[in-house]
Amino acid sequence: MIKCPECGAGFDVEEDELDEGESILCEECGRNFVVSSVDPFELEPEDDEDFDEELDEDFEEDEEDEDAEEEEEEEDEEWR
């Protein structure tokens, strides 16, 4: 079984079903990989700038949510 190099999840495909240059998506972490070699079998991350941008956006949104929660807590404390 092929495992995701990023998160270790198993792919539901066998090595002999893939050819060099084919792309495969990890449904667990969302990363795309390209089969760079079939003998030995190797996967490389697909150049996916959008994936990195999405991660950055998610991180920024999480920080904004945390900041908003902290502000609400501070306002609640001021009322007490």
mmCIF file of the N, C-alpha and C atoms, coordinates in Angstrom:
data_MODEL
# 
_entry.id   MODEL 
# 
loop_
_atom_site.group_PDB 
_atom_site.id 
_atom_site.type_symbol 
_atom_site.label_atom_id 
_atom_site.label_alt_id 
_atom_site.label_comp_id 
_atom_site.label_asym_id 
_atom_site.label_entity_id 
_atom_site.label_seq_id 
_atom_site.pdbx_PDB_ins_code 
_atom_site.Cartn_x 
_atom_site.Cartn_y 
_atom_site.Cartn_z 
_atom_site.occupancy 
_atom_site.B_iso_or_equiv 
_atom_site.pdbx_formal_charge 
_atom_site.auth_seq_id 
_atom_site.auth_comp_id 
_atom_site.auth_asym_id 
_atom_site.auth_atom_id 
_atom_site.pdbx_PDB_model_num 
ATOM 1   N N  . MET A 1 1  ? 0.851   -1.189 0.000   1.00 0.00 ? 1  MET A N  1 
ATOM 2   C CA . MET A 1 1  ? 0.000   0.000  0.000   1.00 0.00 ? 1  MET A CA 1 
ATOM 3   C C  . MET A 1 1  ? 0.890   1.243  0.000   1.00 0.00 ? 1  MET A C  1 
ATOM 4   N N  . ILE A 1 2  ? 0.468   2.210  -0.773  1.00 0.00 ? 2  ILE A N  1 
ATOM 5   C CA . ILE A 1 2  ? 1.187   3.478  -0.856  1.00 0.00 ? 2  ILE A CA 1 
ATOM 6   C C  . ILE A 1 2  ? 0.733   4.360  0.297   1.00 0.00 ? 2  ILE A C  1 
ATOM 7   N N  . LYS A 1 3  ? 1.688   5.022  0.938   1.00 0.00 ? 3  LYS A N  1 
ATOM 8   C CA . LYS A 1 3  ? 1.362   5.936  2.041   1.00 0.00 ? 3  LYS A CA 1 
ATOM 9   C C  . LYS A 1 3  ? 1.710   7.362  1.635   1.00 0.00 ? 3  LYS A C  1 
ATOM 10  N N  . CYS A 1 4  ? 0.940   8.285  2.109   1.00 0.00 ? 4  CYS A N  1 
ATOM 11  C CA . CYS A 1 4  ? 1.163   9.702  1.839   1.00 0.00 ? 4  CYS A CA 1 
ATOM 12  C C  . CYS A 1 4  ? 2.461   10.143 2.515   1.00 0.00 ? 4  CYS A C  1 
ATOM 13  N N  . PRO A 1 5  ? 3.373   10.750 1.752   1.00 0.00 ? 5  PRO A N  1 
ATOM 14  C CA . PRO A 1 5  ? 4.615   11.227 2.350   1.00 0.00 ? 5  PRO A CA 1 
ATOM 15  C C  . PRO A 1 5  ? 4.398   12.382 3.336   1.00 0.00 ? 5  PRO A C  1 
ATOM 16  N N  . GLU A 1 6  ? 3.261   13.045 3.224   1.00 0.00 ? 6  GLU A N  1 
ATOM 17  C CA . GLU A 1 6  ? 2.977   14.201 4.073   1.00 0.00 ? 6  GLU A CA 1 
ATOM 18  C C  . GLU A 1 6  ? 2.362   13.798 5.416   1.00 0.00 ? 6  GLU A C  1 
ATOM 19  N N  . CYS A 1 7  ? 1.312   12.961 5.370   1.00 0.00 ? 7  CYS A N  1 
ATOM 20  C CA . CYS A 1 7  ? 0.582   12.654 6.609   1.00 0.00 ? 7  CYS A CA 1 
ATOM 21  C C  . CYS A 1 7  ? 0.587   11.173 6.976   1.00 0.00 ? 7  CYS A C  1 
ATOM 22  N N  . GLY A 1 8  ? 1.060   10.318 6.070   1.00 0.00 ? 8  GLY A N  1 
ATOM 23  C CA . GLY A 1 8  ? 1.154   8.888  6.358   1.00 0.00 ? 8  GLY A CA 1 
ATOM 24  C C  . GLY A 1 8  ? -0.114  8.098  6.093   1.00 0.00 ? 8  GLY A C  1 
ATOM 25  N N  . ALA A 1 9  ? -1.161  8.749  5.625   1.00 0.00 ? 9  ALA A N  1 
ATOM 26  C CA . ALA A 1 9  ? -2.405  8.038  5.318   1.00 0.00 ? 9  ALA A CA 1 
ATOM 27  C C  . ALA A 1 9  ? -2.190  7.132  4.108   1.00 0.00 ? 9  ALA A C  1 
ATOM 28  N N  . GLY A 1 10 ? -2.915  6.048  4.073   1.00 0.00 ? 10 GLY A N  1 
ATOM 29  C CA . GLY A 1 10 ? -2.793  5.119  2.951   1.00 0.00 ? 10 GLY A CA 1 
ATOM 30  C C  . GLY A 1 10 ? -3.649  5.548  1.776   1.00 0.00 ? 10 GLY A C  1 
ATOM 31  N N  . PHE A 1 11 ? -3.095  5.387  0.560   1.00 0.00 ? 11 PHE A N  1 
ATOM 32  C CA . PHE A 1 11 ? -3.849  5.638  -0.664  1.00 0.00 ? 11 PHE A CA 1 
ATOM 33  C C  . PHE A 1 11 ? -4.581  4.363  -1.044  1.00 0.00 ? 11 PHE A C  1 
ATOM 34  N N  . ASP A 1 12 ? -5.750  4.492  -1.598  1.00 0.00 ? 12 ASP A N  1 
ATOM 35  C CA . ASP A 1 12 ? -6.548  3.344  -2.001  1.00 0.00 ? 12 ASP A CA 1 
ATOM 36  C C  . ASP A 1 12 ? -6.213  2.958  -3.447  1.00 0.00 ? 12 ASP A C  1 
ATOM 37  N N  . VAL A 1 13 ? -4.919  2.748  -3.711  1.00 0.00 ? 13 VAL A N  1 
ATOM 38  C CA . VAL A 1 13 ? -4.448  2.377  -5.048  1.00 0.00 ? 13 VAL A CA 1 
ATOM 39  C C  . VAL A 1 13 ? -3.131  1.621  -4.882  1.00 0.00 ? 13 VAL A C  1 
ATOM 40  N N  . GLU A 1 14 ? -2.878  0.699  -5.772  1.00 0.00 ? 14 GLU A N  1 
ATOM 41  C CA . GLU A 1 14 ? -1.643  -0.078 -5.727  1.00 0.00 ? 14 GLU A CA 1 
ATOM 42  C C  . GLU A 1 14 ? -0.583  0.562  -6.616  1.00 0.00 ? 14 GLU A C  1 
ATOM 43  N N  . GLU A 1 15 ? 0.683   0.348  -6.266  1.00 0.00 ? 15 GLU A N  1 
ATOM 44  C CA . GLU A 1 15 ? 1.798   0.921  -7.013  1.00 0.00 ? 15 GLU A CA 1 
ATOM 45  C C  . GLU A 1 15 ? 1.749   0.555  -8.492  1.00 0.00 ? 15 GLU A C  1 
ATOM 46  N N  . ASP A 1 16 ? 1.421   -0.689 -8.804  1.00 0.00 ? 16 ASP A N  1 
ATOM 47  C CA . ASP A 1 16 ? 1.442   -1.136 -10.192 1.00 0.00 ? 16 ASP A CA 1 
ATOM 48  C C  . ASP A 1 16 ? 0.316   -0.551 -11.042 1.00 0.00 ? 16 ASP A C  1 
ATOM 49  N N  . GLU A 1 17 ? -0.611  0.184  -10.419 1.00 0.00 ? 17 GLU A N  1 
ATOM 50  C CA . GLU A 1 17 ? -1.696  0.833  -11.145 1.00 0.00 ? 17 GLU A CA 1 
ATOM 51  C C  . GLU A 1 17 ? -1.325  2.251  -11.591 1.00 0.00 ? 17 GLU A C  1 
ATOM 52  N N  . LEU A 1 18 ? -0.161  2.743  -11.144 1.00 0.00 ? 18 LEU A N  1 
ATOM 53  C CA . LEU A 1 18 ? 0.245   4.115  -11.444 1.00 0.00 ? 18 LEU A CA 1 
ATOM 54  C C  . LEU A 1 18 ? 1.476   4.143  -12.352 1.00 0.00 ? 18 LEU A C  1 
ATOM 55  N N  . ASP A 1 19 ? 1.541   5.161  -13.201 1.00 0.00 ? 19 ASP A N  1 
ATOM 56  C CA . ASP A 1 19 ? 2.683   5.368  -14.087 1.00 0.00 ? 19 ASP A CA 1 
ATOM 57  C C  . ASP A 1 19 ? 3.380   6.670  -13.720 1.00 0.00 ? 19 ASP A C  1 
ATOM 58  N N  . GLU A 1 20 ? 4.638   6.794  -14.141 1.00 0.00 ? 20 GLU A N  1 
ATOM 59  C CA . GLU A 1 20 ? 5.381   8.033  -13.901 1.00 0.00 ? 20 GLU A CA 1 
ATOM 60  C C  . GLU A 1 20 ? 4.610   9.216  -14.467 1.00 0.00 ? 20 GLU A C  1 
ATOM 61  N N  . GLY A 1 21 ? 4.623   10.303 -13.723 1.00 0.00 ? 21 GLY A N  1 
ATOM 62  C CA . GLY A 1 21 ? 3.962   11.530 -14.161 1.00 0.00 ? 21 GLY A CA 1 
ATOM 63  C C  . GLY A 1 21 ? 2.509   11.631 -13.738 1.00 0.00 ? 21 GLY A C  1 
ATOM 64  N N  . GLU A 1 22 ? 1.927   10.533 -13.285 1.00 0.00 ? 22 GLU A N  1 
ATOM 65  C CA . GLU A 1 22 ? 0.535   10.587 -12.838 1.00 0.00 ? 22 GLU A CA 1 
ATOM 66  C C  . GLU A 1 22 ? 0.445   11.333 -11.514 1.00 0.00 ? 22 GLU A C  1 
ATOM 67  N N  . SER A 1 23 ? -0.697  11.945 -11.312 1.00 0.00 ? 23 SER A N  1 
ATOM 68  C CA . SER A 1 23 ? -0.938  12.715 -10.101 1.00 0.00 ? 23 SER A CA 1 
ATOM 69  C C  . SER A 1 23 ? -1.873  11.924 -9.194  1.00 0.00 ? 23 SER A C  1 
ATOM 70  N N  . ILE A 1 24 ? -1.646  12.036 -7.895  1.00 0.00 ? 24 ILE A N  1 
ATOM 71  C CA . ILE A 1 24 ? -2.490  11.340 -6.924  1.00 0.00 ? 24 ILE A CA 1 
ATOM 72  C C  . ILE A 1 24 ? -2.767  12.305 -5.771  1.00 0.00 ? 24 ILE A C  1 
ATOM 73  N N  . LEU A 1 25 ? -4.010  12.296 -5.314  1.00 0.00 ? 25 LEU A N  1 
ATOM 74  C CA . LEU A 1 25 ? -4.448  13.194 -4.252  1.00 0.00 ? 25 LEU A CA 1 
ATOM 75  C C  . LEU A 1 25 ? -4.604  12.430 -2.956  1.00 0.00 ? 25 LEU A C  1 
ATOM 76  N N  . CYS A 1 26 ? -4.066  12.967 -1.883  1.00 0.00 ? 26 CYS A N  1 
ATOM 77  C CA . CYS A 1 26 ? -4.295  12.388 -0.563  1.00 0.00 ? 26 CYS A CA 1 
ATOM 78  C C  . CYS A 1 26 ? -5.595  12.986 -0.033  1.00 0.00 ? 26 CYS A C  1 
ATOM 79  N N  . GLU A 1 27 ? -6.573  12.139 0.163   1.00 0.00 ? 27 GLU A N  1 
ATOM 80  C CA . GLU A 1 27 ? -7.863  12.623 0.644   1.00 0.00 ? 27 GLU A CA 1 
ATOM 81  C C  . GLU A 1 27 ? -7.811  13.027 2.110   1.00 0.00 ? 27 GLU A C  1 
ATOM 82  N N  . GLU A 1 28 ? -6.785  12.581 2.820   1.00 0.00 ? 28 GLU A N  1 
ATOM 83  C CA . GLU A 1 28 ? -6.659  12.904 4.244   1.00 0.00 ? 28 GLU A CA 1 
ATOM 84  C C  . GLU A 1 28 ? -6.139  14.331 4.456   1.00 0.00 ? 28 GLU A C  1 
ATOM 85  N N  . CYS A 1 29 ? -5.004  14.676 3.798   1.00 0.00 ? 29 CYS A N  1 
ATOM 86  C CA . CYS A 1 29 ? -4.408  16.000 4.023   1.00 0.00 ? 29 CYS A CA 1 
ATOM 87  C C  . CYS A 1 29 ? -4.640  16.971 2.861   1.00 0.00 ? 29 CYS A C  1 
ATOM 88  N N  . GLY A 1 30 ? -5.141  16.457 1.733   1.00 0.00 ? 30 GLY A N  1 
ATOM 89  C CA . GLY A 1 30 ? -5.452  17.340 0.606   1.00 0.00 ? 30 GLY A CA 1 
ATOM 90  C C  . GLY A 1 30 ? -4.287  17.655 -0.307  1.00 0.00 ? 30 GLY A C  1 
ATOM 91  N N  . ARG A 1 31 ? -3.128  17.061 -0.075  1.00 0.00 ? 31 ARG A N  1 
ATOM 92  C CA . ARG A 1 31 ? -1.950  17.322 -0.904  1.00 0.00 ? 31 ARG A CA 1 
ATOM 93  C C  . ARG A 1 31 ? -1.994  16.497 -2.175  1.00 0.00 ? 31 ARG A C  1 
ATOM 94  N N  . ASN A 1 32 ? -1.482  17.065 -3.260  1.00 0.00 ? 32 ASN A N  1 
ATOM 95  C CA . ASN A 1 32 ? -1.319  16.356 -4.521  1.00 0.00 ? 32 ASN A CA 1 
ATOM 96  C C  . ASN A 1 32 ? 0.126   15.918 -4.648  1.00 0.00 ? 32 ASN A C  1 
ATOM 97  N N  . PHE A 1 33 ? 0.319   14.709 -5.168  1.00 0.00 ? 33 PHE A N  1 
ATOM 98  C CA . PHE A 1 33 ? 1.652   14.172 -5.399  1.00 0.00 ? 33 PHE A CA 1 
ATOM 99  C C  . PHE A 1 33 ? 1.743   13.655 -6.818  1.00 0.00 ? 33 PHE A C  1 
ATOM 100 N N  . VAL A 1 34 ? 2.959   13.675 -7.349  1.00 0.00 ? 34 VAL A N  1 
ATOM 101 C CA . VAL A 1 34 ? 3.234   13.156 -8.682  1.00 0.00 ? 34 VAL A CA 1 
ATOM 102 C C  . VAL A 1 34 ? 4.123   11.934 -8.522  1.00 0.00 ? 34 VAL A C  1 
ATOM 103 N N  . VAL A 1 35 ? 3.821   10.888 -9.302  1.00 0.00 ? 35 VAL A N  1 
ATOM 104 C CA . VAL A 1 35 ? 4.663   9.704  -9.302  1.00 0.00 ? 35 VAL A CA 1 
ATOM 105 C C  . VAL A 1 35 ? 5.942   10.074 -10.057 1.00 0.00 ? 35 VAL A C  1 
ATOM 106 N N  . SER A 1 36 ? 7.048   10.169 -9.324  1.00 0.00 ? 36 SER A N  1 
ATOM 107 C CA . SER A 1 36 ? 8.310   10.570 -9.952  1.00 0.00 ? 36 SER A CA 1 
ATOM 108 C C  . SER A 1 36 ? 9.105   9.361  -10.424 1.00 0.00 ? 36 SER A C  1 
ATOM 109 N N  . SER A 1 37 ? 8.817   8.187  -9.872  1.00 0.00 ? 37 SER A N  1 
ATOM 110 C CA . SER A 1 37 ? 9.515   6.968  -10.272 1.00 0.00 ? 37 SER A CA 1 
ATOM 111 C C  . SER A 1 37 ? 8.643   5.774  -9.914  1.00 0.00 ? 37 SER A C  1 
ATOM 112 N N  . VAL A 1 38 ? 8.683   4.747  -10.783 1.00 0.00 ? 38 VAL A N  1 
ATOM 113 C CA . VAL A 1 38 ? 7.938   3.528  -10.470 1.00 0.00 ? 38 VAL A CA 1 
ATOM 114 C C  . VAL A 1 38 ? 8.853   2.401  -10.015 1.00 0.00 ? 38 VAL A C  1 
ATOM 115 N N  . ASP A 1 39 ? 10.177  2.547  -10.227 1.00 0.00 ? 39 ASP A N  1 
ATOM 116 C CA . ASP A 1 39 ? 11.118  1.510  -9.792  1.00 0.00 ? 39 ASP A CA 1 
ATOM 117 C C  . ASP A 1 39 ? 12.407  2.158  -9.322  1.00 0.00 ? 39 ASP A C  1 
ATOM 118 N N  . PRO A 1 40 ? 12.555  2.481  -8.057  1.00 0.00 ? 40 PRO A N  1 
ATOM 119 C CA . PRO A 1 40 ? 11.604  2.242  -6.968  1.00 0.00 ? 40 PRO A CA 1 
ATOM 120 C C  . PRO A 1 40 ? 10.471  3.256  -7.017  1.00 0.00 ? 40 PRO A C  1 
ATOM 121 N N  . PHE A 1 41 ? 9.367   2.910  -6.402  1.00 0.00 ? 41 PHE A N  1 
ATOM 122 C CA . PHE A 1 41 ? 8.190   3.776  -6.405  1.00 0.00 ? 41 PHE A CA 1 
ATOM 123 C C  . PHE A 1 41 ? 8.453   4.986  -5.524  1.00 0.00 ? 41 PHE A C  1 
ATOM 124 N N  . GLU A 1 42 ? 8.256   6.175  -6.096  1.00 0.00 ? 42 GLU A N  1 
ATOM 125 C CA . GLU A 1 42 ? 8.475   7.418  -5.346  1.00 0.00 ? 42 GLU A CA 1 
ATOM 126 C C  . GLU A 1 42 ? 7.414   8.440  -5.704  1.00 0.00 ? 42 GLU A C  1 
ATOM 127 N N  . LEU A 1 43 ? 6.989   9.172  -4.702  1.00 0.00 ? 43 LEU A N  1 
ATOM 128 C CA . LEU A 1 43 ? 6.061   10.285 -4.887  1.00 0.00 ? 43 LEU A CA 1 
ATOM 129 C C  . LEU A 1 43 ? 6.753   11.575 -4.500  1.00 0.00 ? 43 LEU A C  1 
ATOM 130 N N  . GLU A 1 44 ? 6.474   12.619 -5.271  1.00 0.00 ? 44 GLU A N  1 
ATOM 131 C CA . GLU A 1 44 ? 6.980   13.954 -4.939  1.00 0.00 ? 44 GLU A CA 1 
ATOM 132 C C  . GLU A 1 44 ? 5.800   14.899 -4.840  1.00 0.00 ? 44 GLU A C  1 
ATOM 133 N N  . PRO A 1 45 ? 5.873   15.871 -3.949  1.00 0.00 ? 45 PRO A N  1 
ATOM 134 C CA . PRO A 1 45 ? 4.777   16.846 -3.865  1.00 0.00 ? 45 PRO A CA 1 
ATOM 135 C C  . PRO A 1 45 ? 4.642   17.583 -5.192  1.00 0.00 ? 45 PRO A C  1 
ATOM 136 N N  . GLU A 1 46 ? 3.414   17.743 -5.616  1.00 0.00 ? 46 GLU A N  1 
ATOM 137 C CA . GLU A 1 46 ? 3.157   18.499 -6.827  1.00 0.00 ? 46 GLU A CA 1 
ATOM 138 C C  . GLU A 1 46 ? 3.366   19.966 -6.497  1.00 0.00 ? 46 GLU A C  1 
ATOM 139 N N  . ASP A 1 47 ? 3.956   20.710 -7.406  1.00 0.00 ? 47 ASP A N  1 
ATOM 140 C CA . ASP A 1 47 ? 4.125   22.142 -7.173  1.00 0.00 ? 47 ASP A CA 1 
ATOM 141 C C  . ASP A 1 47 ? 2.750   22.765 -7.135  1.00 0.00 ? 47 ASP A C  1 
ATOM 142 N N  . ASP A 1 48 ? 2.301   23.049 -5.933  1.00 0.00 ? 48 ASP A N  1 
ATOM 143 C CA . ASP A 1 48 ? 0.939   23.514 -5.737  1.00 0.00 ? 48 ASP A CA 1 
ATOM 144 C C  . ASP A 1 48 ? 0.957   24.735 -4.837  1.00 0.00 ? 48 ASP A C  1 
ATOM 145 N N  . GLU A 1 49 ? 1.199   25.902 -5.435  1.00 0.00 ? 49 GLU A N  1 
ATOM 146 C CA . GLU A 1 49 ? 1.256   27.129 -4.652  1.00 0.00 ? 49 GLU A CA 1 
ATOM 147 C C  . GLU A 1 49 ? -0.092  27.435 -4.014  1.00 0.00 ? 49 GLU A C  1 
ATOM 148 N N  . ASP A 1 50 ? -1.186  27.023 -4.690  1.00 0.00 ? 50 ASP A N  1 
ATOM 149 C CA . ASP A 1 50 ? -2.514  27.271 -4.140  1.00 0.00 ? 50 ASP A CA 1 
ATOM 150 C C  . ASP A 1 50 ? -2.687  26.570 -2.798  1.00 0.00 ? 50 ASP A C  1 
ATOM 151 N N  . PHE A 1 51 ? -2.132  25.356 -2.669  1.00 0.00 ? 51 PHE A N  1 
ATOM 152 C CA . PHE A 1 51 ? -2.245  24.612 -1.417  1.00 0.00 ? 51 PHE A CA 1 
ATOM 153 C C  . PHE A 1 51 ? -1.575  25.396 -0.294  1.00 0.00 ? 51 PHE A C  1 
ATOM 154 N N  . ASP A 1 52 ? -0.360  25.899 -0.553  1.00 0.00 ? 52 ASP A N  1 
ATOM 155 C CA . ASP A 1 52 ? 0.354   26.666 0.466   1.00 0.00 ? 52 ASP A CA 1 
ATOM 156 C C  . ASP A 1 52 ? -0.400  27.940 0.816   1.00 0.00 ? 52 ASP A C  1 
ATOM 157 N N  . GLU A 1 53 ? -0.994  28.598 -0.203  1.00 0.00 ? 53 GLU A N  1 
ATOM 158 C CA . GLU A 1 53 ? -1.754  29.812 0.058   1.00 0.00 ? 53 GLU A CA 1 
ATOM 159 C C  . GLU A 1 53 ? -2.984  29.506 0.903   1.00 0.00 ? 53 GLU A C  1 
ATOM 160 N N  . GLU A 1 54 ? -3.657  28.361 0.619   1.00 0.00 ? 54 GLU A N  1 
ATOM 161 C CA . GLU A 1 54 ? -4.819  27.983 1.408   1.00 0.00 ? 54 GLU A CA 1 
ATOM 162 C C  . GLU A 1 54 ? -4.432  27.746 2.855   1.00 0.00 ? 54 GLU A C  1 
ATOM 163 N N  . LEU A 1 55 ? -3.289  27.097 3.079   1.00 0.00 ? 55 LEU A N  1 
ATOM 164 C CA . LEU A 1 55 ? -2.832  26.867 4.446   1.00 0.00 ? 55 LEU A CA 1 
ATOM 165 C C  . LEU A 1 55 ? -2.564  28.190 5.145   1.00 0.00 ? 55 LEU A C  1 
ATOM 166 N N  . ASP A 1 56 ? -1.916  29.128 4.437   1.00 0.00 ? 56 ASP A N  1 
ATOM 167 C CA . ASP A 1 56 ? -1.650  30.437 5.014   1.00 0.00 ? 56 ASP A CA 1 
ATOM 168 C C  . ASP A 1 56 ? -2.947  31.149 5.366   1.00 0.00 ? 56 ASP A C  1 
ATOM 169 N N  . GLU A 1 57 ? -3.947  31.086 4.453   1.00 0.00 ? 57 GLU A N  1 
ATOM 170 C CA . GLU A 1 57 ? -5.221  31.739 4.704   1.00 0.00 ? 57 GLU A CA 1 
ATOM 171 C C  . GLU A 1 57 ? -5.920  31.120 5.906   1.00 0.00 ? 57 GLU A C  1 
ATOM 172 N N  . ASP A 1 58 ? -5.908  29.783 5.991   1.00 0.00 ? 58 ASP A N  1 
ATOM 173 C CA . ASP A 1 58 ? -6.523  29.119 7.134   1.00 0.00 ? 58 ASP A CA 1 
ATOM 174 C C  . ASP A 1 58 ? -5.854  29.536 8.433   1.00 0.00 ? 58 ASP A C  1 
ATOM 175 N N  . PHE A 1 59 ? -4.528  29.628 8.433   1.00 0.00 ? 59 PHE A N  1 
ATOM 176 C CA . PHE A 1 59 ? -3.785  30.027 9.612   1.00 0.00 ? 59 PHE A CA 1 
ATOM 177 C C  . PHE A 1 59 ? -4.149  31.445 10.012  1.00 0.00 ? 59 PHE A C  1 
ATOM 178 N N  . GLU A 1 60 ? -4.235  32.347 9.019   1.00 0.00 ? 60 GLU A N  1 
ATOM 179 C CA . GLU A 1 60 ? -4.583  33.736 9.302   1.00 0.00 ? 60 GLU A CA 1 
ATOM 180 C C  . GLU A 1 60 ? -5.997  33.824 9.868   1.00 0.00 ? 60 GLU A C  1 
ATOM 181 N N  . GLU A 1 61 ? -6.945  33.033 9.300   1.00 0.00 ? 61 GLU A N  1 
ATOM 182 C CA . GLU A 1 61 ? -8.310  33.049 9.801   1.00 0.00 ? 61 GLU A CA 1 
ATOM 183 C C  . GLU A 1 61 ? -8.366  32.556 11.245  1.00 0.00 ? 61 GLU A C  1 
ATOM 184 N N  . ASP A 1 62 ? -7.601  31.521 11.565  1.00 0.00 ? 62 ASP A N  1 
ATOM 185 C CA . ASP A 1 62 ? -7.562  31.009 12.927  1.00 0.00 ? 62 ASP A CA 1 
ATOM 186 C C  . ASP A 1 62 ? -7.045  32.065 13.888  1.00 0.00 ? 62 ASP A C  1 
ATOM 187 N N  . GLU A 1 63 ? -6.001  32.792 13.458  1.00 0.00 ? 63 GLU A N  1 
ATOM 188 C CA . GLU A 1 63 ? -5.453  33.848 14.312  1.00 0.00 ? 63 GLU A CA 1 
ATOM 189 C C  . GLU A 1 63 ? -6.480  34.943 14.526  1.00 0.00 ? 63 GLU A C  1 
ATOM 190 N N  . GLU A 1 64 ? -7.213  35.319 13.454  1.00 0.00 ? 64 GLU A N  1 
ATOM 191 C CA . GLU A 1 64 ? -8.228  36.360 13.574  1.00 0.00 ? 64 GLU A CA 1 
ATOM 192 C C  . GLU A 1 64 ? -9.336  35.917 14.519  1.00 0.00 ? 64 GLU A C  1 
ATOM 193 N N  . ASP A 1 65 ? -9.756  34.651 14.416  1.00 0.00 ? 65 ASP A N  1 
ATOM 194 C CA . ASP A 1 65 ? -10.794 34.133 15.307  1.00 0.00 ? 65 ASP A CA 1 
ATOM 195 C C  . ASP A 1 65 ? -10.329 34.181 16.758  1.00 0.00 ? 65 ASP A C  1 
ATOM 196 N N  . GLU A 1 66 ? -9.084  33.794 17.007  1.00 0.00 ? 66 GLU A N  1 
ATOM 197 C CA . GLU A 1 66 ? -8.542  33.821 18.368  1.00 0.00 ? 66 GLU A CA 1 
ATOM 198 C C  . GLU A 1 66 ? -8.491  35.241 18.898  1.00 0.00 ? 66 GLU A C  1 
ATOM 199 N N  . ASP A 1 67 ? -8.066  36.195 18.053  1.00 0.00 ? 67 ASP A N  1 
ATOM 200 C CA . ASP A 1 67 ? -8.002  37.592 18.471  1.00 0.00 ? 67 ASP A CA 1 
ATOM 201 C C  . ASP A 1 67 ? -9.395  38.111 18.825  1.00 0.00 ? 67 ASP A C  1 
ATOM 202 N N  . ALA A 1 68 ? -10.391 37.759 18.022  1.00 0.00 ? 68 ALA A N  1 
ATOM 203 C CA . ALA A 1 68 ? -11.759 38.214 18.278  1.00 0.00 ? 68 ALA A CA 1 
ATOM 204 C C  . ALA A 1 68 ? -12.274 37.618 19.590  1.00 0.00 ? 68 ALA A C  1 
ATOM 205 N N  . GLU A 1 69 ? -11.973 36.351 19.841  1.00 0.00 ? 69 GLU A N  1 
ATOM 206 C CA . GLU A 1 69 ? -12.404 35.717 21.087  1.00 0.00 ? 69 GLU A CA 1 
ATOM 207 C C  . GLU A 1 69 ? -11.745 36.388 22.291  1.00 0.00 ? 69 GLU A C  1 
ATOM 208 N N  . GLU A 1 70 ? -10.463 36.717 22.177  1.00 0.00 ? 70 GLU A N  1 
ATOM 209 C CA . GLU A 1 70 ? -9.766  37.387 23.275  1.00 0.00 ? 70 GLU A CA 1 
ATOM 210 C C  . GLU A 1 70 ? -10.371 38.757 23.552  1.00 0.00 ? 70 GLU A C  1 
ATOM 211 N N  . GLU A 1 71 ? -10.716 39.490 22.484  1.00 0.00 ? 71 GLU A N  1 
ATOM 212 C CA . GLU A 1 71 ? -11.327 40.807 22.659  1.00 0.00 ? 71 GLU A CA 1 
ATOM 213 C C  . GLU A 1 71 ? -12.678 40.691 23.360  1.00 0.00 ? 71 GLU A C  1 
ATOM 214 N N  . GLU A 1 72 ? -13.474 39.683 22.977  1.00 0.00 ? 72 GLU A N  1 
ATOM 215 C CA . GLU A 1 72 ? -14.772 39.484 23.618  1.00 0.00 ? 72 GLU A CA 1 
ATOM 216 C C  . GLU A 1 72 ? -14.602 39.161 25.099  1.00 0.00 ? 72 GLU A C  1 
ATOM 217 N N  . GLU A 1 73 ? -13.616 38.326 25.429  1.00 0.00 ? 73 GLU A N  1 
ATOM 218 C CA . GLU A 1 73 ? -13.378 37.985 26.816  1.00 0.00 ? 73 GLU A CA 1 
ATOM 219 C C  . GLU A 1 73 ? -12.962 39.205 27.614  1.00 0.00 ? 73 GLU A C  1 
ATOM 220 N N  . GLU A 1 74 ? -12.129 40.058 27.021  1.00 0.00 ? 74 GLU A N  1 
ATOM 221 C CA . GLU A 1 74 ? -11.689 41.275 27.702  1.00 0.00 ? 74 GLU A CA 1 
ATOM 222 C C  . GLU A 1 74 ? -12.878 42.207 27.940  1.00 0.00 ? 74 GLU A C  1 
ATOM 223 N N  . GLU A 1 75 ? -13.762 42.316 26.941  1.00 0.00 ? 75 GLU A N  1 
ATOM 224 C CA . GLU A 1 75 ? -14.945 43.167 27.091  1.00 0.00 ? 75 GLU A CA 1 
ATOM 225 C C  . GLU A 1 75 ? -15.852 42.628 28.193  1.00 0.00 ? 75 GLU A C  1 
ATOM 226 N N  . ASP A 1 76 ? -16.016 41.306 28.249  1.00 0.00 ? 76 ASP A N  1 
ATOM 227 C CA . ASP A 1 76 ? -16.836 40.692 29.296  1.00 0.00 ? 76 ASP A CA 1 
ATOM 228 C C  . ASP A 1 76 ? -16.256 40.988 30.674  1.00 0.00 ? 76 ASP A C  1 
ATOM 229 N N  . GLU A 1 77 ? -14.955 40.948 30.799  1.00 0.00 ? 77 GLU A N  1 
ATOM 230 C CA . GLU A 1 77 ? -14.314 41.197 32.094  1.00 0.00 ? 77 GLU A CA 1 
ATOM 231 C C  . GLU A 1 77 ? -14.492 42.654 32.505  1.00 0.00 ? 77 GLU A C  1 
ATOM 232 N N  . GLU A 1 78 ? -14.478 43.565 31.533  1.00 0.00 ? 78 GLU A N  1 
ATOM 233 C CA . GLU A 1 78 ? -14.667 44.978 31.843  1.00 0.00 ? 78 GLU A CA 1 
ATOM 234 C C  . GLU A 1 78 ? -16.068 45.245 32.392  1.00 0.00 ? 78 GLU A C  1 
ATOM 235 N N  . TRP A 1 79 ? -17.059 44.504 31.945  1.00 0.00 ? 79 TRP A N  1 
ATOM 236 C CA . TRP A 1 79 ? -18.416 44.692 32.398  1.00 0.00 ? 79 TRP A CA 1 
ATOM 237 C C  . TRP A 1 79 ? -18.617 44.186 33.810  1.00 0.00 ? 79 TRP A C  1 
ATOM 238 N N  . ARG A 1 80 ? -17.752 43.293 34.249  1.00 0.00 ? 80 ARG A N  1 
ATOM 239 C CA . ARG A 1 80 ? -17.916 42.715 35.582  1.00 0.00 ? 80 ARG A CA 1 
ATOM 240 C C  . ARG A 1 80 ? -17.418 43.643 36.596  1.00 0.00 ? 80 ARG A C  1 
# 
